[in-house]
Amino acid sequence: MITTPLIPKPLEGTPKWGTISESQVKEAITVLEQIPGEIERLEESFTGEEVNFCYREGGWAIRQIIHHLADSHINAYIRMKLAVTEPGKTVTTYDENAWAALIDGRDEDIYPSLLILMGLHERWTLFLNSLSEEQLKLTYIHPVKGSKTLAEATLDYAWHALHHLAQIELALQKKIVE
C-alpha cells in the first residue's frame, strides 16, 4: 500500500491544494510511479471473477476502474505536455461514464490497460521529473475545472490514482457483483 502524508485520504472527496510545496509535487510523482505496480500486485491475486467486483452498488467494477485509469491518465499526460508546449491552451474533456460503457471499458481483460499504465506512467513521471519549478507553474485550461498549473494537475492525478486504488481495494473486500 502506498502511504502519502502530503496527499489527503483518497476516499474523502477531491482536495483543494492551496499553496503547493516542492515536496508535495515530488510525493505526487512518486505516487504516479508506484500506482501501476500496486495495481499489478492486486491483479496477480485475482482468480477471475474479482474484476467484476464493485466497491458499491451501481459503482464501476474493478475492470472499469482500471480501464478508466488508463483512459484518464492518457488524457492527463497529453494535457500536461500541452501545458508545456502550448501554455494556457484549452484542453478537451471526455465523458468518462460513456467511455467506461464502451466495449474496451467493460472488457474483463484488464492486462492491456495495465500495460498502458505501466508504459504511460514510466514516460509521464520521466516528463514530470524533468520539469523546472517555473514549468510547474505553466497552465492548461479545463473547460469545467478552469485553469490548472502543472503542479496542481500532478497532485490531482496522484490523488485520483490513489482514490481509484482505494476503490479497487474496497471492491475486493465488499465483493459486490454488478
SULJORA-V798588 format. One record per run of one state. SS is the DSSP state (A for helix, B for strand, O for the rest). FROM is the first residue (numbers start at 1). TO is the last residue. If there is no record, write none. Layout:
ss = [SS;SS]
from = [FROM;FROM]
to = [TO;TO]
//
This chain:
ss = [O;A;O;A;B;O;B;A;O;B;O;A;O;A;O;A;O;A;O;B;O;B;A;O;B;O]
from = [1;22;44;49;53;55;61;62;86;90;92;96;102;103;107;111;131;135;138;139;143;146;150;175;176;178]
to = [21;43;48;52;54;60;61;85;89;91;95;101;102;106;110;130;134;137;138;142;145;149;174;175;177;178]
//
